[in-house]
Amino acid sequence: MENRKTVITGGFVVTMDEVLKDLPQGAILIEGDQILKVASDRSEFDGIDAELIDAEGGIIIPGIIDTHRHTWMALFRAVSADMSLPEFLASTFYGWGSLVTAEVMGAATMVGALEAIDSGVTTIFDCCDCVNSPDHARAAVDSLRASGIRAIYAYGMQKFDFKPTAFKAHEQRLVDARALRSNELSNTDDLVGMGMLLTDFGILPFDETASEFRLGHELGLKLASHTGAASTSILLKGLRELNDRKLLRPGHLHIHCNGLTPPEWELIAKTDGKVSISPETEMQMGMGFPPFRTCLNHGISPSFSTDIVCVGSGDLFSQMRLGLQFQRCIDNDHVHKHVGRMPYEINLSVRDALTWATVNGADALGLAKSVGSITPGKKADITIVSGRRHFVPTCHPIGSVVLQSTAADVDTVIVDGVVRKRHGKLVGQDLERIRARANDALRYVQKEAEKLPNYNPTDIANWFEQAERMASVHFAQAYASS
């Protein structure tokens, strides 16, 4: 591995490195799992004994980074396509989630990770908030490793009505997370690292939420939460209470954030929090506007996520396109309403969007020294976007990447120096076996789901409102507890 060299040439290199910038005829030399050198011309690498990857007029970018992806739901394609957030939580999340066995978890995680690679994503923050048993966590980690993706496995603390019950008390989940860290995920240099996805704020008594924070801090994990994801609701809030108990630490990954107030945004900025935005799910499910501009106004660098294929595409290019164009629309509308004329310039650029999907994604996950740009010394995580499907070459390479590309345009994906997709096809995997396993798992869940209750809008409203009342009680406990 150490002596194997690869040269990538023939494409427009978008390094996302502030010094190297863009190289229209650039070339990249990889040795083992690292980027050894980036050149402005292929001739600089003449005479080197290396495998040649010819990008053939394509666009070479850093591997894109998904800062919030639930691979455990990868089998449930489009099941929640017409659902609001409360509908999704009541039916798909807690309903179908209660049926996920360790075998289903392993099959789904493999599918989710490979779908990410197929779409040009080289790193994911895998939000596994369906750890129904210790075996579920191990099955997910095994699949992440087998897929070859770079990942942070975020051990989820959420409780489901899974039978037979594996965790009879909240403390048992904490014990299992500690065991996973000590055993399966003890190597911090591994391709798969460990994080923690906290129970949604307000669901648990405050001291139990605090115990999750304390364990995560003790184990040195990347902590994440679905924060303020429900506009006009108290659920998923509690930032002031958490901060008053000194639980918010630098680097905490706040996911969604659509419903936060200005003081809450100031708290995230003050505590050096990071933000992950999922345009497709947020716009559909009634969470509120994707908060790109709000992040920027508070000096916070936004990042992108695909969230769930229960709703959206699972394609980070779609998030780039939708997120950027949404915020441009909102910005332009502001000019129309408050200036009273046509906008004469577009403030946010396609490079901004690509930055959110690469450099910012790496920073949000605490991996900025390793990935996020094509920089000598960083890990060799690289995506090549092909132009073969188009009749003419692009006039604006980054514009084509952000606004005109999909997973179908991804020709080559390299993760940690290993080619995982070549000539538009995933390699190194028994795809038929993986597909058969996934379909067996899906059929099992679909059959069991027929036994689940059907909720009408009144049922969902009552359930959600009760959860909000419970959250009020739990947040108040922050000041009653020692």
GIFEN-V390328 format. One record per helix or strand of 3 or more residues. SS is the DSSP state (a for helix, b for strand). FROM is the first residue (numbers start at 1). TO is the last residue. Records with the same first field share a line. If there is no record, write none. Layout:
SS: FROM-TO / FROM-TO
This chain:
b: 5-9 / 12-14 / 27-31 / 34-39 / 51-54 / 59-62 / 64-69 / 121-128 / 150-156 / 192-197 / 222-227 / 253-256 / 274-277 / 302-304 / 382-385 / 410-415 / 418-422
a: 42-45 / 71-73 / 85-97 / 102-118 / 134-147 / 170-182 / 206-219 / 239-244 / 262-270 / 279-284 / 292-297 / 316-338 / 350-357 / 359-364 / 397-404 / 407-409 / 431-449 / 457-480
